[in-house]
Amino acid sequence: MDATGIPAVDAVLVWGGAVSVLTAVVTVLWRITRGVVHFGKRVEEFMDDWSGEEARPGVAGRAGVMERLGGFEERLTRVEHELHPNSGGSLRDAVDLANERLALLCTDPDEGAPPSVDPPDTPIVA
């Protein structure tokens, strides 16, 4: 190491370099620690969301992911029940009945003219 020849200046330069290196090391360690803590908080939030949280005073409980997925499956089962014909109570049965009734009122254009319907006695008010 080249010295300036002035002991006081050499001492200030050595101590300045040491402080700079120490500051850089502390800064790097601080940023790594802050990143690890931030990541740990995110993991904790994820785990709370996944497993749910019990109700606390003033805070409502939250269901976990698996419990919520079970609710979705239950709702999907009820929707699927409405999509297939069954004992007459499903949405599909109602649509089929409406189609049958409509077919009685309106014929296919290729088959001929629809049956004539007498106009109502009272005017239709919109």
C-alpha positions as CSV (number, residue, x, y, z in Angstrom):
1,M,0.0,0.0,0.0
2,D,1.4,3.4,-1.0
3,A,1.5,5.9,1.8
4,T,1.1,9.6,1.3
5,G,3.9,10.3,3.7
6,I,1.7,12.2,6.1
7,P,0.7,9.9,9.0
8,A,-2.5,11.8,9.8
9,V,-3.8,11.6,6.2
10,D,-2.9,7.9,6.0
11,A,-4.8,7.3,9.2
12,V,-7.9,9.2,7.9
13,L,-7.8,7.3,4.6
14,V,-7.5,3.9,6.4
15,W,-10.3,4.7,8.8
16,G,-12.5,6.2,6.0
17,G,-12.0,3.0,4.0
18,A,-12.8,0.8,7.0
19,V,-16.0,2.8,7.7
20,S,-17.0,2.6,4.0
21,V,-16.5,-1.2,3.9
22,L,-18.3,-1.6,7.3
23,T,-21.2,0.6,6.0
24,A,-21.5,-1.5,2.8
25,V,-21.5,-4.8,4.7
26,V,-24.2,-3.5,7.2
27,T,-26.3,-2.2,4.3
28,V,-26.1,-5.5,2.5
29,L,-27.0,-7.4,5.6
30,W,-29.9,-5.0,6.4
31,R,-31.3,-5.5,2.9
32,I,-31.0,-9.3,3.1
33,T,-32.6,-9.3,6.5
34,R,-35.4,-7.0,5.4
35,G,-36.1,-9.2,2.3
36,V,-36.2,-12.4,4.4
37,V,-38.6,-10.8,6.9
38,H,-40.8,-9.5,4.1
39,F,-40.8,-13.0,2.5
40,G,-41.6,-14.6,5.9
41,K,-44.6,-12.3,6.3
42,R,-45.9,-13.2,2.8
43,V,-45.5,-16.9,3.6
44,E,-47.4,-16.4,6.9
45,E,-50.2,-14.5,5.1
46,F,-50.4,-17.4,2.5
47,M,-50.6,-20.0,5.2
48,D,-53.3,-18.0,7.0
49,D,-55.2,-17.8,3.8
50,W,-54.7,-21.5,3.1
51,S,-55.7,-22.8,6.5
52,G,-58.2,-20.1,7.5
53,E,-58.3,-18.1,10.7
54,E,-60.5,-18.6,13.8
55,A,-62.7,-15.7,14.9
56,R,-61.2,-13.3,17.4
57,P,-62.8,-10.5,19.4
58,G,-63.7,-7.9,16.8
59,V,-62.5,-9.9,13.8
60,A,-64.6,-12.4,11.9
61,G,-63.1,-15.8,11.2
62,R,-62.2,-16.7,7.6
63,A,-62.6,-20.1,6.0
64,G,-59.5,-21.8,4.6
65,V,-59.0,-22.7,0.9
66,M,-60.1,-26.4,1.3
67,E,-63.3,-25.4,3.1
68,R,-64.1,-22.8,0.5
69,L,-63.4,-25.3,-2.3
70,G,-65.9,-27.7,-0.6
71,G,-68.5,-24.9,-0.7
72,F,-67.8,-24.4,-4.4
73,E,-68.3,-28.2,-5.1
74,E,-71.6,-28.1,-3.2
75,R,-72.8,-25.2,-5.2
76,L,-71.7,-26.8,-8.4
77,T,-73.6,-30.0,-7.5
78,R,-76.8,-27.9,-7.1
79,V,-76.3,-26.2,-10.4
80,E,-75.6,-29.5,-12.2
81,H,-78.9,-30.8,-10.7
82,E,-80.7,-28.0,-12.5
83,L,-79.1,-28.8,-15.9
84,H,-80.5,-32.4,-16.2
85,P,-84.1,-33.5,-16.6
86,N,-85.4,-35.1,-13.4
87,S,-88.8,-35.2,-11.6
88,G,-90.0,-32.0,-13.1
89,G,-88.4,-29.6,-10.6
90,S,-85.3,-28.6,-12.5
91,L,-84.6,-25.7,-14.7
92,R,-84.1,-28.1,-17.6
93,D,-87.6,-29.5,-17.1
94,A,-89.1,-26.0,-17.1
95,V,-87.3,-25.2,-20.4
96,D,-88.4,-28.4,-22.0
97,L,-92.0,-27.8,-20.9
98,A,-91.8,-24.2,-22.3
99,N,-90.4,-25.6,-25.6
100,E,-93.2,-28.2,-25.9
101,R,-95.9,-25.5,-25.3
102,L,-94.2,-23.2,-27.8
103,A,-94.1,-25.9,-30.4
104,L,-97.9,-26.3,-30.0
105,L,-98.4,-22.6,-30.6
106,C,-95.9,-22.0,-33.4
107,T,-95.2,-24.5,-36.2
108,D,-92.0,-24.7,-38.1
109,P,-91.9,-22.3,-41.1
110,D,-91.0,-25.2,-43.4
111,E,-94.1,-27.1,-42.4
112,G,-96.6,-24.3,-43.1
113,A,-98.3,-21.3,-41.6
114,P,-98.9,-21.1,-37.8
115,P,-102.4,-21.7,-36.6
116,S,-104.6,-18.7,-36.7
117,V,-105.3,-17.1,-33.3
118,D,-108.3,-14.8,-32.8
119,P,-107.2,-11.3,-31.6
120,P,-108.0,-10.5,-28.0
121,D,-111.1,-8.3,-27.3
122,T,-109.2,-5.8,-25.3
123,P,-106.4,-3.8,-26.7
124,I,-102.9,-4.6,-25.4
125,V,-101.5,-1.6,-23.6
126,A,-97.7,-1.4,-23.4
